[in-house]
Amino acid sequence: MIKYKRVLLKLSGEALMGKAQNGIDETRLNEYASQIKKAVELGAQAGIVIGGGNIFRGVTGLDSGIDRVRGDYMGMLATVINGLAIQSALERQKVRSRLISAINMEPVAERYSKRRVMNALAKGEVVIFTFGTGNPYFTTDTTAALRGIEMEADIILKGTRVDGVYTADPEKDRTAVKFTELTFDEAYEKGLKIMDLTAFTMCSENNMPIIVFDMNQEGNLVKIIQGEKVGTLIKT
């Protein structure tokens, strides 16, 4: 038995870098694909939203003279590259997947529609959402919230390199204390930066719980799917 039948997994582009300074670390990529495969084999249906920060971040383009709209489109294109890499890694492990884009991008990816996504999930395919929402000024956190709600996920799983939400950055403050569970109101009142405000508000208003966890710890994804307490749960 699994606790979460349908999940939206949010991964940052930086997570794919591994120990590198940029780009995609093949070892890390295959580790993620292996964890996703195990979750699917348990019977979970999975959607994935991946960032593009390992290749390009729209807001940083401002420093080099690129206007925000073009920079954001460049960042969204980076998510397609990462999505293709994840799809390739999954297929090497015999996991069926479907690459979906928020804009027309055939033959690279299929155009997003809820019907297409729901049909793919019903067939046991992992759905990889790319090109963000298709609009500038929106983060991949917001994409994760939007797609998670649209695909009627049971929960959004935000995979990071930290094992949950803390009172402060645990990598900088040794006195930081970890939360095991929070309400959306508590997280907002404490000023905890779990997702950007747009994404966080969408999850709160649509009663979409979030778990923040360490994706780099082998087995964590499966443990969550099975209902074990891992990371920090944020709920209404």
N, C-alpha and C positions, 0 to 999 in steps of 0.2 A: 504493500500500500504506500502511496505517496500523498503528501499533504497538499502540494501545489501541482495541479494538473497542467496549468498553462502559465508560463512565465515570460516576462520581458527582461532580458539580460542587457544591462547597459555597461559598456566597456569604454574606457577612455582610449584615445589613440596612443597616448603616451605609454599605456600599459603594454602595448605591443613592442615597445623598444627594448624591453628587457634591460640588459646592462649597457646597451648601446646609447649613443647620444641622439640618434634619430633613426628613422626608417623602421624596419620590421625585423625583429629577432626571430629566427626560424624556430629555435627551441621553445621560446615562450608561446609562439603561435600554435605549435603542435600540442603543447601542454593544455592550452585553452580548448583546442579542438577535442582533445581526449576527454576533458571534463564534460564538455557539452555532449559528446557521444554517450557517456555513461548516464547522463541525465535523461537523454532520449530513450536509451535502452530500458530505463525504469518505467517508461510510459509518459514522460513529460512532453508537452508541446512547447516549443521554444521560439521566441522571436529575439533578434539581437539588434541593438543599435550600437554602432561603433563611432567614436569620434575620429578626428583627423589630425590631432595635435602633434603626432609624431612626424607629420609631413609638412603641414602648414596650419597656422591658426589665423583666422581672419583679423582679429583685433591687433595682432602683432604686425600685420602688414602696414598698419598706419604709420609705424615708425620708419618704414622704408618708402613712404610716399604713395602707397597703394590705397585708394579710397575704400571706405568700409564695405560698400556693397560688392565691389569686385573682390575684395579680400575674403568676404564671407562666401562668395561663390567658389573661390579657390579652396577654401577650407572644406566646403561641401564636396568638391571633386575629390579631395583627399580621402573623405570617408568612403568613396566608391572604390578607391585603390585598396583600402583596408578591407572593405567588404569582399572584394575579389580574392584577397589573400585568405580570409577566413573561409570563404566558400571552397577554395582550392584545398585548404588543410582538412576541412570536413570531408570532402569527397575522397581524399586520399585514405581516410579512415572509414570509407564506405557509409558515410552519413549523407542522406539526400538533403539537398538544400535549394533554396530559391533566393536569388538576389533581386531585391526590389528597389527601385529608385523613385524619388518624389517627382521627378520630371522625366520626360521622354528621353530614353538613352539606349534604345535598341541599336545593336544587338548585345550591348554590354549587360543590361539589366532590364527587367520588366517594369512597366509603369505601375505605380501603386494603385490598388483598389482594395477595399475591404473584402469584397467577394473573393478576389484572387488570393488574398492572404488567408482567409478562413478555409478555403478549399485546400490550400497547401498544408496548413496546420492539421486538418482532418486526415490528410494522407501521410502524416508523420514527417513532413519535411520541416527542416529548420528554416525560418524566414529571416533573411538578413536585410534590414532596412538601411538604405543609404541615401545620400544627398539631403540629409536633414529633413526639414519640413518643406524644402524647396524654396524657402524665402530667406533673405538676409535678415540679420538682427535677432535670429532665434538660435539658441544653442542646441547641442545634441541632447542635453538634459531635457529640454522642452520636447524634442523629438521623441525621446523615450517615454515621457509622460503621455504625449498624444497617441503614439502608436500602442502603448500598453493599454490605454483606455479603449481605443478603437478595436483592438483584437480581443478585448474582454479578458485580459489576463487576470489571474488571481493575485498577482503581486509583481512589483518591479524589483529586480535584484541589481543593485548598483555595485559592480565589482571594482574594488580599488586595491591599493597596495597597503592599506591600513585595515585593521580588523574590526572596524566599527566607527561609531561617532564618539568623539571625546569632548571634554570641556575646553580643550585647546589642542593645538597641533602636537600630537605625541612625539613627533620627530624633532620638535624644537623645545618642548616643555615636558620634562620628566615627571612633573607633578600632575599632568593631565589625567583625568579620570574618565573611564569608558562608561557609556550608557548602554544598558542591555535593551531597554525599551523606552520609547518616548511617544507622546502624542504630537500631532502636528502643531497644536497650540503651544505646547511646551518648547518644541524646537524653535518655533518662531519667536517666542518671548525671550529665549536664551540667546537668540541671534546666531544659531548654529548654521553654518553654511553646508547644507547637505546637498541641495540642488539650487539652481538659480530660482529666483522668486516666482517667475512665471510657471516653471515646471512644478515647483513645490505647491503652489496654489491650485494648479490643475489636479494634482494628486489628492490634495485635501478636499476639494470641492466634489470630487468624484469617488471619494472613499476608496482610493487606491493605495494600499499599504506599500511600504518600501523597506527593503532590508539592505543595509550597507555592510559589506563584508570584504574580506581579503580574498580576492580571486587567485592570488598567487600561491595560496596554501592549497596544495593538492587535496582534493576530496571535499572541500568546503561546499561546492555547488551541489553535489549529490546529498550531502548532509542536510542542506536547507530544503531541497526537494522532498526529502524524507521526513521533514518536520523537526529536525534537531535545532537547538538554539545556537545559532552562529551569527556573529556580528551584532548589529543594532537594528531593531525593528521600530519603524515609525508608522503609527496608525492613528485613526480618528479617536 
